[in-house]
């Protein structure tokens, strides 16, 4: 049996956590990692129900990111977590897995 922690090799190396807001909820996640890995770090049991490909082939992890100049759409598996990032909407799979209320 290995003494390595369960998450060894799961996350890219990081020095600090960054704070982001997703549908009004604050999350702390490791820098230098994509949002999908960050969600997994913030809530270890999240992402259990959704069918995520982790490589951008599906759109099950789509997010809508707020920027000063407007909104953009991206995939959580391909978008790096950045300090003070604001995500205003997420796919239904992510909303359910992260236990976020549906935005009205």
C-alpha positions, -999 to +999 in steps of 0.1 A: +000+000+000+013+035-009+018+063+016+013+089-011-017+112-005-048+104-026-044+135-047-008+132-056-004+137-093-040+149-096-032+186-094-005+207-112+021+221-088+009+252-070+022+276-043-011+292-033-048+291-035-068+316-056-103+327-048-130+327-074-167+333-074-191+309-091-228+318-092-223+339-060-204+312-041-167+316-032-143+288-039-106+285-030-087+264-055-050+259-065-034+283-089-020+268-121-049+243-124-079+243-146-113+251-131-125+215-132-095+204-111-101+234-089-137+223-083-124+189-074-099+204-049-125+226-033-151+199-030-134+165-031-167+146-037-179+170-064-180+160-101-193+126-092-225+127-112-216+147-143-202+130-174-170+150-179-144+141-206-117+163-190-102+171-224-126+195-241-144+170-263-178+175-246-194+207-233-206+193-200-183+216-181-192+249-199-189+281-178-197+317-185-170+341-172-176+377-165-150+402-177-149+440-175-156+441-212-184+415-212-189+378-208-171+349-224-179+312-226-153+285-219-148+250-207-138+244-171-114+216-182-095+241-204-098+273-184-072+281-158-084+294-124-074+330-119-076+350-087-108+370-084-124+353-114-162+356-115-183+329-132-219+339-136-233+306-150-223+270-153-236+239-172-264+219-155-240+191-147-217+215-128-246+233-111-258+199-098-224+186-088-213+218-071-248+221-054-254+256-068-288+271-070-301+277-105-297+313-115-331+329-123 
